[in-house]
């Protein structure tokens, strides 16, 4: 598993939050086996909990962000978005291989 880099603004990245993110991102690693790095950025802005994720793959970068009133729910939403984008990217790259 690729280690996840964490950054936070107005929030402390606690071991519990770090473990939660790591457990959720296992799902992402099942969708792409060539991930070179993952960066998760958490931000608390008044009542909004914001999470952003960048996944680096050879030749490309996948980015998504999510927002809700609860950081754990936000992480779930972020993972869902990243998985959808990885699947879309995987479909495009496989589609190109089949044609050529």
Biopython code that builds the backbone (N, CA, C, O; Angstrom):
import numpy as np
from Bio.PDB.StructureBuilder import StructureBuilder

atoms = [
    (1, "UNK", "N", (0.844, -1.193, 0.000)),
    (1, "UNK", "CA", (0.000, 0.000, 0.000)),
    (1, "UNK", "C", (0.877, 1.240, 0.000)),
    (1, "UNK", "O", (1.863, 1.312, 0.734)),
    (2, "UNK", "N", (0.520, 2.210, -0.821)),
    (2, "UNK", "CA", (1.256, 3.461, -0.917)),
    (2, "UNK", "C", (0.961, 4.293, 0.330)),
    (2, "UNK", "O", (-0.205, 4.449, 0.694)),
    (3, "UNK", "N", (1.985, 4.831, 0.993)),
    (3, "UNK", "CA", (1.720, 5.689, 2.156)),
    (3, "UNK", "C", (0.980, 6.961, 1.750)),
    (3, "UNK", "O", (1.237, 7.531, 0.690)),
    (4, "UNK", "N", (0.074, 7.389, 2.595)),
    (4, "UNK", "CA", (-0.736, 8.575, 2.326)),
    (4, "UNK", "C", (-0.125, 9.764, 3.047)),
    (4, "UNK", "O", (0.172, 9.692, 4.239)),
    (5, "UNK", "N", (0.060, 10.854, 2.322)),
    (5, "UNK", "CA", (0.549, 12.095, 2.906)),
    (5, "UNK", "C", (-0.662, 12.899, 3.370)),
    (5, "UNK", "O", (-1.655, 13.004, 2.650)),
    (6, "UNK", "N", (-0.579, 13.464, 4.570)),
    (6, "UNK", "CA", (-1.684, 14.234, 5.132)),
    (6, "UNK", "C", (-1.277, 15.680, 5.343)),
    (6, "UNK", "O", (-0.140, 15.968, 5.716)),
    (7, "UNK", "N", (-2.215, 16.587, 5.101)),
    (7, "UNK", "CA", (-2.074, 17.992, 5.437)),
    (7, "UNK", "C", (-3.399, 18.447, 6.014)),
    (7, "UNK", "O", (-4.454, 17.917, 5.665)),
    (8, "UNK", "N", (-3.342, 19.426, 6.895)),
    (8, "UNK", "CA", (-4.580, 19.932, 7.471)),
    (8, "UNK", "C", (-4.507, 21.416, 7.749)),
    (8, "UNK", "O", (-3.439, 21.973, 8.003)),
    (9, "UNK", "N", (-5.655, 22.036, 7.694)),
    (9, "UNK", "CA", (-5.774, 23.450, 8.028)),
    (9, "UNK", "C", (-6.948, 23.580, 8.981)),
    (9, "UNK", "O", (-8.055, 23.136, 8.677)),
    (10, "UNK", "N", (-6.709, 24.179, 10.116)),
    (10, "UNK", "CA", (-7.711, 24.347, 11.171)),
    (10, "UNK", "C", (-8.220, 23.004, 11.693)),
    (10, "UNK", "O", (-9.326, 22.923, 12.227)),
    (11, "UNK", "N", (-7.422, 21.961, 11.541)),
    (11, "UNK", "CA", (-7.788, 20.642, 12.042)),
    (11, "UNK", "C", (-6.504, 19.893, 12.387)),
    (11, "UNK", "O", (-5.494, 20.008, 11.693)),
    (12, "UNK", "N", (-6.564, 19.139, 13.450)),
    (12, "UNK", "CA", (-5.440, 18.285, 13.814)),
    (12, "UNK", "C", (-5.670, 16.910, 13.184)),
    (12, "UNK", "O", (-6.740, 16.320, 13.329)),
    (13, "UNK", "N", (-4.659, 16.417, 12.491)),
    (13, "UNK", "CA", (-4.747, 15.079, 11.893)),
    (13, "UNK", "C", (-4.413, 14.085, 12.999)),
    (13, "UNK", "O", (-3.250, 13.762, 13.238)),
    (14, "UNK", "N", (-5.449, 13.611, 13.660)),
    (14, "UNK", "CA", (-5.281, 12.696, 14.789)),
    (14, "UNK", "C", (-4.999, 11.280, 14.285)),
    (14, "UNK", "O", (-5.292, 10.966, 13.131)),
    (15, "UNK", "N", (-4.444, 10.440, 15.123)),
    (15, "UNK", "CA", (-4.236, 9.040, 14.718)),
    (15, "UNK", "C", (-5.545, 8.345, 14.317)),
    (15, "UNK", "O", (-5.549, 7.493, 13.429)),
    (16, "UNK", "N", (-6.640, 8.705, 14.964)),
    (16, "UNK", "CA", (-7.937, 8.102, 14.629)),
    (16, "UNK", "C", (-8.360, 8.514, 13.219)),
    (16, "UNK", "O", (-8.806, 7.675, 12.437)),
    (17, "UNK", "N", (-8.223, 9.793, 12.891)),
    (17, "UNK", "CA", (-8.564, 10.271, 11.545)),
    (17, "UNK", "C", (-7.631, 9.647, 10.506)),
    (17, "UNK", "O", (-8.071, 9.253, 9.426)),
    (18, "UNK", "N", (-6.355, 9.560, 10.835)),
    (18, "UNK", "CA", (-5.374, 8.956, 9.927)),
    (18, "UNK", "C", (-5.720, 7.488, 9.651)),
    (18, "UNK", "O", (-5.664, 7.041, 8.506)),
    (19, "UNK", "N", (-6.076, 6.745, 10.699)),
    (19, "UNK", "CA", (-6.466, 5.337, 10.538)),
    (19, "UNK", "C", (-7.733, 5.199, 9.703)),
    (19, "UNK", "O", (-7.845, 4.298, 8.872)),
    (20, "UNK", "N", (-8.697, 6.109, 9.932)),
    (20, "UNK", "CA", (-9.947, 6.084, 9.169)),
    (20, "UNK", "C", (-9.666, 6.300, 7.684)),
    (20, "UNK", "O", (-10.183, 5.572, 6.837)),
    (21, "UNK", "N", (-8.853, 7.296, 7.375)),
    (21, "UNK", "CA", (-8.523, 7.583, 5.978)),
    (21, "UNK", "C", (-7.790, 6.396, 5.352)),
    (21, "UNK", "O", (-8.100, 5.986, 4.234)),
    (22, "UNK", "N", (-6.824, 5.854, 6.078)),
    (22, "UNK", "CA", (-6.085, 4.697, 5.555)),
    (22, "UNK", "C", (-7.016, 3.527, 5.258)),
    (22, "UNK", "O", (-6.865, 2.853, 4.238)),
    (23, "UNK", "N", (-7.982, 3.283, 6.151)),
    (23, "UNK", "CA", (-8.906, 2.160, 5.938)),
    (23, "UNK", "C", (-9.808, 2.400, 4.727)),
    (23, "UNK", "O", (-10.132, 1.457, 4.006)),
    (24, "UNK", "N", (-10.211, 3.633, 4.497)),
    (24, "UNK", "CA", (-11.065, 3.952, 3.353)),
    (24, "UNK", "C", (-10.289, 3.920, 2.034)),
    (24, "UNK", "O", (-10.825, 3.519, 1.001)),
    (25, "UNK", "N", (-9.033, 4.342, 2.077)),
    (25, "UNK", "CA", (-8.236, 4.407, 0.856)),
    (25, "UNK", "C", (-7.748, 3.039, 0.390)),
    (25, "UNK", "O", (-7.193, 2.930, -0.704)),
    (26, "UNK", "N", (-7.939, 2.007, 1.184)),
    (26, "UNK", "CA", (-7.661, 0.643, 0.726)),
    (26, "UNK", "C", (-8.532, 0.338, -0.484)),
    (26, "UNK", "O", (-8.101, -0.341, -1.416)),
    (27, "UNK", "N", (-9.755, 0.842, -0.463)),
    (27, "UNK", "CA", (-10.695, 0.666, -1.575)),
    (27, "UNK", "C", (-10.139, 1.270, -2.864)),
    (27, "UNK", "O", (-10.309, 0.703, -3.943)),
    (28, "UNK", "N", (-9.484, 2.407, -2.749)),
    (28, "UNK", "CA", (-8.924, 3.073, -3.918)),
    (28, "UNK", "C", (-7.782, 2.248, -4.494)),
    (28, "UNK", "O", (-7.645, 2.131, -5.712)),
    (29, "UNK", "N", (-6.973, 1.683, -3.626)),
    (29, "UNK", "CA", (-5.820, 0.916, -4.094)),
    (29, "UNK", "C", (-6.253, -0.341, -4.848)),
    (29, "UNK", "O", (-5.484, -0.880, -5.644)),
    (30, "UNK", "N", (-7.480, -0.811, -4.604)),
    (30, "UNK", "CA", (-7.993, -1.965, -5.348)),
    (30, "UNK", "C", (-8.359, -1.580, -6.783)),
    (30, "UNK", "O", (-8.391, -2.436, -7.668)),
    (31, "UNK", "N", (-8.635, -0.291, -7.012)),
    (31, "UNK", "CA", (-9.059, 0.181, -8.325)),
    (31, "UNK", "C", (-7.884, 0.587, -9.216)),
    (31, "UNK", "O", (-8.035, 0.676, -10.434)),
    (32, "UNK", "N", (-6.733, 0.829, -8.629)),
    (32, "UNK", "CA", (-5.556, 1.222, -9.411)),
    (32, "UNK", "C", (-4.318, 0.651, -8.750)),
    (32, "UNK", "O", (-4.041, 0.929, -7.584)),
    (33, "UNK", "N", (-3.576, -0.147, -9.498)),
    (33, "UNK", "CA", (-2.406, -0.791, -8.911)),
    (33, "UNK", "C", (-1.109, -0.041, -9.190)),
    (33, "UNK", "O", (-0.050, -0.450, -8.714)),
    (34, "UNK", "N", (-1.173, 1.040, -9.946)),
    (34, "UNK", "CA", (0.050, 1.768, -10.297)),
    (34, "UNK", "C", (0.114, 3.148, -9.635)),
    (34, "UNK", "O", (0.721, 4.062, -10.194)),
    (35, "UNK", "N", (-0.484, 3.316, -8.488)),
    (35, "UNK", "CA", (-0.474, 4.591, -7.776)),
    (35, "UNK", "C", (0.938, 4.858, -7.260)),
    (35, "UNK", "O", (1.556, 4.000, -6.629)),
    (36, "UNK", "N", (1.440, 6.069, -7.541)),
    (36, "UNK", "CA", (2.777, 6.424, -7.062)),
    (36, "UNK", "C", (2.728, 7.226, -5.769)),
    (36, "UNK", "O", (3.632, 7.110, -4.941)),
    (37, "UNK", "N", (1.680, 8.045, -5.576)),
    (37, "UNK", "CA", (1.533, 8.781, -4.319)),
    (37, "UNK", "C", (0.091, 9.228, -4.128)),
    (37, "UNK", "O", (-0.669, 9.381, -5.084)),
    (38, "UNK", "N", (-0.260, 9.432, -2.862)),
    (38, "UNK", "CA", (-1.594, 9.907, -2.490)),
    (38, "UNK", "C", (-1.408, 11.032, -1.482)),
    (38, "UNK", "O", (-0.629, 10.911, -0.536)),
    (39, "UNK", "N", (-2.129, 12.124, -1.694)),
    (39, "UNK", "CA", (-2.092, 13.236, -0.747)),
    (39, "UNK", "C", (-3.528, 13.609, -0.378)),
    (39, "UNK", "O", (-4.366, 13.829, -1.253)),
    (40, "UNK", "N", (-3.801, 13.677, 0.920)),
    (40, "UNK", "CA", (-5.125, 14.063, 1.415)),
    (40, "UNK", "C", (-4.968, 15.352, 2.214)),
    (40, "UNK", "O", (-4.122, 15.453, 3.104)),
    (41, "UNK", "N", (-5.797, 16.330, 1.879)),
    (41, "UNK", "CA", (-5.782, 17.635, 2.530)),
    (41, "UNK", "C", (-7.135, 17.847, 3.201)),
    (41, "UNK", "O", (-8.172, 17.798, 2.540)),
    (42, "UNK", "N", (-7.127, 18.080, 4.503)),
    (42, "UNK", "CA", (-8.365, 18.314, 5.268)),
    (42, "UNK", "C", (-8.393, 19.764, 5.734)),
    (42, "UNK", "O", (-7.369, 20.335, 6.108)),
    (43, "UNK", "N", (-9.591, 20.345, 5.702)),
    (43, "UNK", "CA", (-9.747, 21.737, 6.078)),
    (43, "UNK", "C", (-11.085, 21.913, 6.778)),
    (43, "UNK", "O", (-12.102, 21.372, 6.343)),
    (44, "UNK", "N", (-11.076, 22.669, 7.858)),
    (44, "UNK", "CA", (-12.320, 23.012, 8.544)),
    (44, "UNK", "C", (-12.524, 24.512, 8.368)),
    (44, "UNK", "O", (-11.674, 25.313, 8.756)),
    (45, "UNK", "N", (-13.659, 24.884, 7.781)),
    (45, "UNK", "CA", (-13.970, 26.283, 7.516)),
    (45, "UNK", "C", (-15.347, 26.568, 8.096)),
    (45, "UNK", "O", (-16.365, 26.267, 7.474)),
    (46, "UNK", "N", (-15.374, 27.143, 9.275)),
    (46, "UNK", "CA", (-16.603, 27.383, 10.032)),
    (46, "UNK", "C", (-17.382, 26.085, 10.206)),
    (46, "UNK", "O", (-16.952, 25.225, 10.975)),
    (47, "UNK", "N", (-18.508, 25.911, 9.524)),
    (47, "UNK", "CA", (-19.308, 24.696, 9.689)),
    (47, "UNK", "C", (-19.036, 23.652, 8.615)),
    (47, "UNK", "O", (-19.614, 22.565, 8.650)),
    (48, "UNK", "N", (-18.175, 23.965, 7.673)),
    (48, "UNK", "CA", (-17.893, 23.044, 6.577)),
    (48, "UNK", "C", (-16.622, 22.245, 6.840)),
    (48, "UNK", "O", (-15.603, 22.794, 7.260)),
    (49, "UNK", "N", (-16.699, 20.963, 6.590)),
    (49, "UNK", "CA", (-15.544, 20.077, 6.658)),
    (49, "UNK", "C", (-15.197, 19.736, 5.209)),
    (49, "UNK", "O", (-16.016, 19.166, 4.489)),
    (50, "UNK", "N", (-14.005, 20.078, 4.791)),
    (50, "UNK", "CA", (-13.607, 19.907, 3.397)),
    (50, "UNK", "C", (-12.429, 18.938, 3.331)),
    (50, "UNK", "O", (-11.498, 19.020, 4.132)),
    (51, "UNK", "N", (-12.484, 18.025, 2.370)),
    (51, "UNK", "CA", (-11.374, 17.106, 2.142)),
    (51, "UNK", "C", (-11.069, 17.090, 0.648)),
    (51, "UNK", "O", (-11.974, 17.051, -0.185)),
    (52, "UNK", "N", (-9.791, 17.119, 0.329)),
    (52, "UNK", "CA", (-9.344, 17.056, -1.049)),
    (52, "UNK", "C", (-8.350, 15.918, -1.174)),
    (52, "UNK", "O", (-7.594, 15.641, -0.243)),
    (53, "UNK", "N", (-8.351, 15.266, -2.311)),
    (53, "UNK", "CA", (-7.432, 14.161, -2.526)),
    (53, "UNK", "C", (-6.782, 14.239, -3.889)),
    (53, "UNK", "O", (-7.433, 14.547, -4.887)),
    (54, "UNK", "N", (-5.482, 13.954, -3.924)),
    (54, "UNK", "CA", (-4.743, 13.870, -5.183)),
    (54, "UNK", "C", (-4.096, 12.500, -5.237)),
    (54, "UNK", "O", (-3.432, 12.070, -4.294)),
    (55, "UNK", "N", (-4.297, 11.827, -6.350)),
    (55, "UNK", "CA", (-3.686, 10.528, -6.585)),
    (55, "UNK", "C", (-2.808, 10.655, -7.819)),
    (55, "UNK", "O", (-3.278, 11.024, -8.895)),
    (56, "UNK", "N", (-1.541, 10.348, -7.653)),
    (56, "UNK", "CA", (-0.610, 10.405, -8.772)),
    (56, "UNK", "C", (-0.443, 9.014, -9.359)),
    (56, "UNK", "O", (-0.125, 8.053, -8.659)),
    (57, "UNK", "N", (-0.668, 8.934, -10.668)),
    (57, "UNK", "CA", (-0.453, 7.716, -11.445)),
    (57, "UNK", "C", (0.586, 8.048, -12.513)),
    (57, "UNK", "O", (0.768, 9.222, -12.838)),
    (58, "UNK", "N", (1.267, 7.056, -13.062)),
    (58, "UNK", "CA", (2.217, 7.362, -14.140)),
    (58, "UNK", "C", (1.521, 8.094, -15.288)),
    (58, "UNK", "O", (0.614, 7.552, -15.919)),
    (59, "UNK", "N", (1.948, 9.319, -15.551)),
    (59, "UNK", "CA", (1.399, 10.081, -16.660)),
    (59, "UNK", "C", (0.162, 10.896, -16.360)),
    (59, "UNK", "O", (-0.300, 11.629, -17.234)),
    (60, "UNK", "N", (-0.396, 10.804, -15.166)),
    (60, "UNK", "CA", (-1.613, 11.569, -14.874)),
    (60, "UNK", "C", (-1.778, 11.794, -13.373)),
    (60, "UNK", "O", (-1.059, 11.222, -12.552)),
    (61, "UNK", "N", (-2.740, 12.638, -13.046)),
    (61, "UNK", "CA", (-3.073, 12.933, -11.649)),
    (61, "UNK", "C", (-4.594, 12.987, -11.541)),
    (61, "UNK", "O", (-5.256, 13.618, -12.365)),
    (62, "UNK", "N", (-5.140, 12.333, -10.538)),
    (62, "UNK", "CA", (-6.582, 12.333, -10.280)),
    (62, "UNK", "C", (-6.818, 13.233, -9.073)),
    (62, "UNK", "O", (-6.128, 13.103, -8.062)),
    (63, "UNK", "N", (-7.787, 14.146, -9.168)),
    (63, "UNK", "CA", (-8.092, 15.084, -8.086)),
    (63, "UNK", "C", (-9.591, 15.098, -7.824)),
    (63, "UNK", "O", (-10.399, 15.042, -8.751)),
    (64, "UNK", "N", (-9.945, 15.174, -6.550)),
    (64, "UNK", "CA", (-11.353, 15.341, -6.182)),
    (64, "UNK", "C", (-11.420, 16.075, -4.853)),
    (64, "UNK", "O", (-10.462, 16.089, -4.080)),
    (65, "UNK", "N", (-12.567, 16.681, -4.607)),
    (65, "UNK", "CA", (-12.806, 17.307, -3.305)),
    (65, "UNK", "C", (-14.242, 17.024, -2.888)),
    (65, "UNK", "O", (-15.119, 16.778, -3.715)),
    (66, "UNK", "N", (-14.450, 17.067, -1.580)),
    (66, "UNK", "CA", (-15.785, 16.828, -1.033)),
    (66, "UNK", "C", (-15.976, 17.728, 0.174)),
    (66, "UNK", "O", (-15.016, 18.195, 0.786)),
    (67, "UNK", "N", (-17.243, 17.958, 0.499)),
    (67, "UNK", "CA", (-17.563, 18.861, 1.605)),
    (67, "UNK", "C", (-18.849, 18.401, 2.260)),
    (67, "UNK", "O", (-19.806, 18.032, 1.579)),
    (68, "UNK", "N", (-18.870, 18.423, 3.592)),
    (68, "UNK", "CA", (-20.082, 18.150, 4.355)),
    (68, "UNK", "C", (-19.904, 18.733, 5.744)),
    (68, "UNK", "O", (-18.949, 19.465, 6.003)),
    (69, "UNK", "N", (-20.826, 18.406, 6.633)),
    (69, "UNK", "CA", (-20.755, 18.933, 8.002)),
    (69, "UNK", "C", (-19.966, 18.022, 8.932)),
    (69, "UNK", "O", (-19.722, 18.385, 10.083)),
    (70, "UNK", "N", (-19.559, 16.839, 8.453)),
    (70, "UNK", "CA", (-18.825, 15.867, 9.272)),
    (70, "UNK", "C", (-17.621, 15.358, 8.479)),
    (70, "UNK", "O", (-17.771, 14.934, 7.333)),
    (71, "UNK", "N", (-16.428, 15.397, 9.081)),
    (71, "UNK", "CA", (-15.213, 15.019, 8.361)),
    (71, "UNK", "C", (-15.231, 13.561, 7.916)),
    (71, "UNK", "O", (-14.739, 13.245, 6.833)),
    (72, "UNK", "N", (-15.786, 12.670, 8.727)),
    (72, "UNK", "CA", (-15.819, 11.255, 8.353)),
    (72, "UNK", "C", (-16.735, 11.030, 7.142)),
    (72, "UNK", "O", (-16.419, 10.239, 6.254)),
    (73, "UNK", "N", (-17.859, 11.728, 7.120)),
    (73, "UNK", "CA", (-18.754, 11.655, 5.970)),
    (73, "UNK", "C", (-18.068, 12.262, 4.739)),
    (73, "UNK", "O", (-18.213, 11.754, 3.627)),
    (74, "UNK", "N", (-17.330, 13.339, 4.946)),
    (74, "UNK", "CA", (-16.615, 13.993, 3.861)),
    (74, "UNK", "C", (-15.577, 13.058, 3.248)),
    (74, "UNK", "O", (-15.435, 13.006, 2.026)),
    (75, "UNK", "N", (-14.858, 12.327, 4.083)),
    (75, "UNK", "CA", (-13.862, 11.367, 3.599)),
    (75, "UNK", "C", (-14.549, 10.277, 2.765)),
    (75, "UNK", "O", (-14.041, 9.886, 1.714)),
    (76, "UNK", "N", (-15.698, 9.793, 3.235)),
    (76, "UNK", "CA", (-16.460, 8.799, 2.465)),
    (76, "UNK", "C", (-16.840, 9.343, 1.085)),
    (76, "UNK", "O", (-16.687, 8.652, 0.078)),
    (77, "UNK", "N", (-17.331, 10.575, 1.046)),
    (77, "UNK", "CA", (-17.710, 11.201, -0.224)),
    (77, "UNK", "C", (-16.492, 11.362, -1.133)),
    (77, "UNK", "O", (-16.578, 11.131, -2.339)),
    (78, "UNK", "N", (-15.366, 11.757, -0.555)),
    (78, "UNK", "CA", (-14.132, 11.929, -1.317)),
    (78, "UNK", "C", (-13.689, 10.612, -1.947)),
    (78, "UNK", "O", (-13.333, 10.576, -3.125)),
    (79, "UNK", "N", (-13.710, 9.547, -1.180)),
    (79, "UNK", "CA", (-13.297, 8.241, -1.687)),
    (79, "UNK", "C", (-14.217, 7.806, -2.824)),
    (79, "UNK", "O", (-13.747, 7.280, -3.832)),
    (80, "UNK", "N", (-15.533, 8.022, -2.671)),
    (80, "UNK", "CA", (-16.475, 7.680, -3.748)),
    (80, "UNK", "C", (-16.139, 8.423, -5.035)),
    (80, "UNK", "O", (-16.145, 7.832, -6.115)),
    (81, "UNK", "N", (-15.845, 9.720, -4.925)),
    (81, "UNK", "CA", (-15.514, 10.517, -6.109)),
    (81, "UNK", "C", (-14.220, 10.043, -6.750)),
    (81, "UNK", "O", (-14.133, 9.930, -7.973)),
    (82, "UNK", "N", (-13.215, 9.766, -5.928)),
    (82, "UNK", "CA", (-11.934, 9.317, -6.465)),
    (82, "UNK", "C", (-12.066, 7.958, -7.155)),
    (82, "UNK", "O", (-11.454, 7.731, -8.199)),
    (83, "UNK", "N", (-12.860, 7.057, -6.579)),
    (83, "UNK", "CA", (-13.067, 5.741, -7.187)),
    (83, "UNK", "C", (-13.742, 5.895, -8.552)),
    (83, "UNK", "O", (-13.347, 5.241, -9.517)),
    (84, "UNK", "N", (-14.762, 6.762, -8.636)),
    (84, "UNK", "CA", (-15.435, 6.997, -9.922)),
    (84, "UNK", "C", (-14.455, 7.535, -10.967)),
    (84, "UNK", "O", (-14.470, 7.108, -12.122)),
    (85, "UNK", "N", (-13.608, 8.469, -10.552)),
    (85, "UNK", "CA", (-12.649, 9.035, -11.494)),
    (85, "UNK", "C", (-11.599, 8.000, -11.909)),
    (85, "UNK", "O", (-11.197, 7.956, -13.072)),
    (86, "UNK", "N", (-11.160, 7.178, -10.969)),
    (86, "UNK", "CA", (-10.198, 6.126, -11.312)),
    (86, "UNK", "C", (-10.808, 5.129, -12.289)),
    (86, "UNK", "O", (-10.147, 4.699, -13.235)),
    (87, "UNK", "N", (-12.068, 4.759, -12.063)),
    (87, "UNK", "CA", (-12.745, 3.839, -12.980)),
    (87, "UNK", "C", (-12.873, 4.460, -14.375)),
    (87, "UNK", "O", (-12.672, 3.782, -15.383)),
    (88, "UNK", "N", (-13.210, 5.756, -14.425)),
    (88, "UNK", "CA", (-13.330, 6.445, -15.700)),
    (88, "UNK", "C", (-11.975, 6.483, -16.406)),
    (88, "UNK", "O", (-11.891, 6.233, -17.609)),
    (89, "UNK", "N", (-10.923, 6.794, -15.665)),
    (89, "UNK", "CA", (-9.571, 6.836, -16.228)),
    (89, "UNK", "C", (-9.137, 5.458, -16.718)),
    (89, "UNK", "O", (-8.538, 5.322, -17.785)),
    (90, "UNK", "N", (-9.447, 4.449, -15.926)),
    (90, "UNK", "CA", (-9.094, 3.072, -16.291)),
    (90, "UNK", "C", (-9.824, 2.666, -17.572)),
    (90, "UNK", "O", (-9.237, 2.014, -18.436)),
    (91, "UNK", "N", (-11.083, 3.040, -17.700)),
    (91, "UNK", "CA", (-11.859, 2.742, -18.902)),
    (91, "UNK", "C", (-11.282, 3.426, -20.129)),
    (91, "UNK", "O", (-11.235, 2.834, -21.208)),
    (92, "UNK", "N", (-10.840, 4.673, -19.973)),
    (92, "UNK", "CA", (-10.243, 5.389, -21.092)),
    (92, "UNK", "C", (-8.933, 4.737, -21.520)),
    (92, "UNK", "O", (-8.690, 4.555, -22.713)),
    (93, "UNK", "N", (-8.089, 4.387, -20.553)),
    (93, "UNK", "CA", (-6.789, 3.816, -20.906)),
    (93, "UNK", "C", (-6.940, 2.425, -21.489)),
    (93, "UNK", "O", (-6.191, 2.055, -22.393)),
    (94, "UNK", "N", (-7.895, 1.638, -20.991)),
    (94, "UNK", "CA", (-8.133, 0.302, -21.555)),
    (94, "UNK", "C", (-8.774, 0.407, -22.930)),
    (94, "UNK", "O", (-8.482, -0.397, -23.815)),
    (95, "UNK", "N", (-9.645, 1.392, -23.114)),
    (95, "UNK", "CA", (-10.287, 1.601, -24.405)),
    (95, "UNK", "C", (-9.280, 1.935, -25.476)),
    (95, "UNK", "O", (-9.400, 1.476, -26.612)),
    (96, "UNK", "N", (-8.278, 2.737, -25.125)),
    (96, "UNK", "CA", (-7.221, 3.078, -26.076)),
    (96, "UNK", "C", (-6.376, 1.880, -26.441)),
    (96, "UNK", "O", (-5.924, 1.776, -27.581)),
    (97, "UNK", "N", (-6.149, 0.978, -25.514)),
    (97, "UNK", "CA", (-5.348, -0.213, -25.788)),
    (97, "UNK", "C", (-6.072, -1.163, -26.723)),
    (97, "UNK", "O", (-5.444, -1.801, -27.568)),
    (98, "UNK", "N", (-7.390, -1.264, -26.580)),
    (98, "UNK", "CA", (-8.155, -2.194, -27.412)),
    (98, "UNK", "C", (-8.181, -1.753, -28.859)),
    (98, "UNK", "O", (-8.163, -2.578, -29.773)),
    (99, "UNK", "N", (-8.224, -0.430, -29.063)),
    (99, "UNK", "CA", (-8.289, 0.079, -30.429)),
    (99, "UNK", "C", (-6.937, 0.000, -31.139)),
    (99, "UNK", "O", (-6.884, -0.253, -32.343)),
    (100, "UNK", "N", (-5.868, 0.211, -30.416)),
    (100, "UNK", "CA", (-4.582, 0.321, -31.083)),
    (100, "UNK", "C", (-3.757, -0.855, -30.888)),
    (100, "UNK", "O", (-2.636, -0.913, -31.392)),
]
sb = StructureBuilder()
sb.init_structure("model")
sb.init_model(0)
sb.init_chain("A")
sb.init_seg("    ")
for serial, (resi, resn, name, xyz) in enumerate(atoms, 1):
    if name == "N":
        sb.init_residue(resn, " ", resi, " ")
    sb.init_atom(name, np.array(xyz, "f"), 0.0, 1.0, " ", f" {name:<3s}", serial, name[0])
structure = sb.get_structure()
